[in-house]
Amino acid sequence: MAFTNSLKMKIAVILGVVHMMFGLFLKLLNNIRQKQILDIITLTIPQILFLSCTFVYMDFLIIYKWSSSYSSPTEAPSIISTMISVYVNMAKYKKEDKLFWP
């Protein structure tokens, strides 16, 4: 039961990010059609950039963790710790943390 709940949650996160990215691309196309260059530069591009740098990266980590095999569940790196470390520690590696980078 715990495995299926975790799987459903991760699939929901991936689909949610895909849905948000699709909405931003529709917004970009709408701004291009209406010739709102200022909105493209100041709103749409920064939103796409932020979404890509945070949530698309998190989706990449989810898929990477699924595709990698670990000898025990305790050896698997934590997605949450990695995402927090990106912003709190400014991506500085600590040996005691089990993150996705060496």
C-alpha positions in Angstrom: 0.0 0.0 0.0 2.8 2.4 0.8 4.5 1.8 -2.5 1.3 2.5 -4.5 0.6 5.7 -2.6 4.2 6.9 -3.2 3.9 6.0 -6.9 0.6 7.8 -7.3 2.0 10.9 -5.5 5.1 11.0 -7.8 3.1 10.5 -10.9 0.7 13.2 -9.8 3.7 15.6 -9.3 5.0 14.8 -12.8 1.6 15.3 -14.4 1.0 18.5 -12.5 4.3 20.0 -13.7 3.6 18.9 -17.3 0.2 20.6 -16.9 1.7 23.8 -15.6 4.3 23.9 -18.3 1.6 23.4 -21.0 -0.3 26.3 -19.5 2.8 28.5 -19.6 3.4 27.6 -23.2 -0.2 28.5 -24.1 0.3 31.8 -22.3 3.4 32.4 -24.3 1.6 31.7 -27.6 -1.3 33.9 -26.5 1.2 36.8 -25.7 2.9 36.3 -29.1 -0.5 36.4 -30.9 -1.5 39.5 -29.1 1.9 41.1 -29.6 2.5 41.7 -25.9 6.3 41.7 -25.9 6.6 43.3 -22.5 4.5 40.5 -20.9 6.6 37.9 -22.7 9.9 39.4 -21.3 8.8 40.3 -17.8 6.2 37.6 -17.0 6.2 34.5 -19.2 9.9 33.9 -19.7 10.7 34.2 -16.0 7.8 31.9 -15.1 9.0 29.3 -17.5 12.6 29.7 -16.3 11.6 29.3 -12.6 9.3 26.3 -13.3 12.1 24.6 -15.3 14.8 25.3 -12.7 12.8 24.0 -9.8 10.0 21.6 -10.7 11.3 20.2 -13.9 14.5 19.4 -12.1 12.5 17.7 -9.4 10.7 15.6 -12.0 14.1 14.7 -13.4 15.3 13.6 -10.0 12.1 11.4 -9.6 12.7 9.7 -12.9 16.4 9.3 -12.2 15.7 7.7 -8.8 13.2 5.3 -10.4 15.7 4.3 -13.1 18.6 3.7 -10.7 18.9 0.6 -8.6 20.1 0.7 -5.0 21.1 -2.3 -2.8 18.8 -1.1 0.1 16.2 1.6 0.5 18.3 3.4 3.0 21.1 4.0 0.4 18.8 5.8 -2.0 19.3 9.5 -2.0 16.5 11.7 -0.8 14.7 14.0 -3.4 13.5 16.3 -0.6 16.9 16.7 0.9 18.4 17.4 -2.5 15.8 20.0 -3.4 16.2 21.7 0.0 20.0 21.6 -0.3 19.9 23.4 -3.7 18.5 26.5 -2.0 19.5 26.4 1.6 23.1 25.2 1.2 23.5 26.7 -2.2 24.3 23.2 -3.5 27.3 22.7 -1.2 27.9 19.0 -0.7 28.1 17.5 2.8 29.3 13.9 3.2 26.6 13.0 5.7 23.8 13.9 3.3 22.7 11.4 0.7 22.2 13.6 -2.3 22.1 12.9 -6.0 25.5 14.4 -6.7 28.8 12.8 -5.6 
